[in-house]
């Protein structure tokens, strides 16, 4: 039986401070400098570089724990790809959401060809551990070809108007891109967007579907789960 080192070991500030700043950065379209400027009023003085290290260190751990707790996705998935600039070069962000708008997976690739779609589909199935009944895409031929090879048993609907769910889900990521003033590296972009896609929606409940009382109850519940997750990240693991 062995144990791992708690991830918070060696950090100056307690878990409550670190987790709160990580949540703020991924929840709102803030830059690291903006997150730094919000801290002194709470008696916390750190540099934007410290905030960046916190987000890089704990963002993936928090988002992974949230991913494991999310409900089973719906049986209709919407896939879409959109171009982004990384260090001045055009790349493509592949994205899948279910019918409720829950982000299932994001993958940054150099192209939007069949090879990229062929890579994205198995990654999506592996991360969700389920197979949809219907897959909706735009009219990109690469998706059709990859579907025939990888997900041939799934009903495929290809129509521009049917895929508004996936296309509208890109908006929060565009806000994040503007706040960061562009992305710098493919690996860092993949990690940042993966964390953002899980953490940000967690603290954006669909208020239009709830009463005021129901919304407050749901928010308290989500923060309680956040506290459980951030505390669990710092516990030693046994093998």
N, C-alpha and C positions, 0 to 999 in steps of 0.2 A: 504494500500500500504506500503510495507516494503522494506528495502534495505539490501544487504549483505555487509560485509566489503571487500574492495578491497584487493586481495591477495598480492599485492606489499606493502601494508601498513606495516611499521616496518622494511623494508629492507633498508640497507644503500645505496645500489647502485640503479640507475634508471633502468627502464624497458629495455632500449636499451642495457645496459651492461649485465643484467641477461639473456635476451632472446638470445643474441649473444653467450654467453657461453653455454647455454643449447643446442643451435643449433650445435655448434662445437662438443660438447660431443656426441650427438646422430648421427651427420652426419659422423664423422670420427672415426676410431677405436682407440679412446683415452681412457686412464685411467683417473680417477679424478686427479691424480698427473700430468699427461701430460697436462690436461686442465689448471691446475693451473700454470704450467710453461710457458704457452703461454700468460699469462695475464700481467705480469709486463711491457712488451714492449709497452703496450697500457695504461700504467699508472694505472693499476688496480692490487692491491695486496690483495689477499684473500687466504685462505687455501684450500686445497683439500676437507676438510670437508664441507666448505661453498659451493663449487661447487656441492658436493654430495647432500646437502640439496636443492639447487636450482633445480637440476634435478629431485629429488624426489617430490618436491612441484609443479613445473610447467610443468614437462614433460608430465604428464597425461592430464593436461588442454590443452596444445598446441596440443597434438596428437588427443584428442577428437574433438577439433575444426577443425583440418585438416580432420578427418574422416568424419565429417558432410559435408564438402565441396567437397569431392572427387566425381568424376562422377559415374554414375550407373555402377556397374560391368558388365562384359560380361556374356553371357549366358552359357559359358563353364567354369567350376571350376575344379581345380586340387587340390587334397588333399594328404597330405603325413605326415608321422610322423618320427621323428628321436630321437635317444637317446641322452641325455645330462647328465652331472654329476652336481648335486647340493649338495654341502657340502659332497662330496665323495659318494653320493648315486645315483644310476641310475634312472633317470626320463625320460619322453618322451614329446617332444614338437610337438604338432599337429599344422598343418599349412595349410591354404587354400589360393590359389591365383587364379586370373582369367587368361584368355588366354593372357592378356597383361603383366602378371607378377605382377599386383597390389595385395598387401597383403590384404586379406579380414579379416582374424582373426588368432590369435595365442592362443593356450591354452596349459598350462603345466599340465600334469597329471602323476600320479604314474605309470600307466600301459598303455599298448597298446592293451587292450582287448575290447570286445564288449561294456562293460559299459562305457569305456572312449570315444569310438566313438559315443555312444548314447548320451553322454553329449555334445560332441563337435558339432554335427550336429545341434541341436536346438539353441545352442549359436551362431553358424554361421548364421543361418537364421534370428535370432533376430537382430543381429548387422547389417546385410546387408539389412534387410527388403525386400528381394526379393528371388525368387526361380529360380535356374538355369534350363536350358534345359538339359544339360549334366553334369554329374559328373565323373571325371576321378580319379581313385585311383590305387595304386599298387595291388598286389594280396593278401593283408592281409585279412584274412577271417573275422576279426572283422568289417571291413568296409562294407563288403557284408551283414552281419547280421544286422548291424545298419541301412544300407540303406533300407532294406526291411521293417524295423519297422518305420523309421522316414521320409524318402524321397522316398517312393515307387513310386511316380508319376514321378520322375526324371530318365531319361535314365542313366544307370550306365555302364561305360566302365572300365574294370579292366585288365590292361596290363602294365608290367614293362616299356616297351619302350615308352608308351604314356604319362608317367607321368614325363618326364624329366623337364618340366616347374616347377613343384613343388619342385623336388629334387634340381635343381640348385638354387632355391630361398633361400635355407638354407645357402649359402656361406656367405652373409653379416653377418648373425647372428653368424656364426662360428668365423668370425673376431672379432665381439663384445665380444664373449666368451673368446677368447684369450687375448684381451685387458684388460678384467676384471680379468684375471687369475682365471677363474671359477666363478660359481655362489654360493651364500651362503644360500639362503632361497627360498622356492617355491613362496611365495607371492611377494618378491622383484624381483625375476626373471620374474614373470608374468607381473608386472608393467613395468619393464625396457624394456622387449622385445616388449610389446604392444606399448610403446612410440617410441621405436627405429623403429618398422616396419612402423610407419606412418610418422615420422619426417625425417628419413634418405632418403627414396626414393623421398621425396618432393624436395630435393636439389640435386638430381642426375638425371637430365633430360637425356633422351635417345639421346645422341649427334649424334649417327650414323644415326638417322632418320631425322636430321635437318641440315640446312645450318648454317654457322657460325653466320650470322645475325639473323636467326630465333632462334638459341640457346640463344644468348644474350638477345633477346626480351623475350623469355620464362623465363629466369632466373630473369630478372627484374620484370616480372609479379609475379613470385612465391615469391620473396622477398617482393613485395608490399602486397601480401596476408599475408605473415608472419607478417608484421608490423600491419596490421589490426587485426589479431588474438591476438597478444601479447598485443595490446592496449585494446582490448575488454575484455581480461581476467582480467584486472585491474579495470574495471568499476563496480560500484555498480549495482546489479540486482534488478529489481522490481517485485513484486508479486501482 
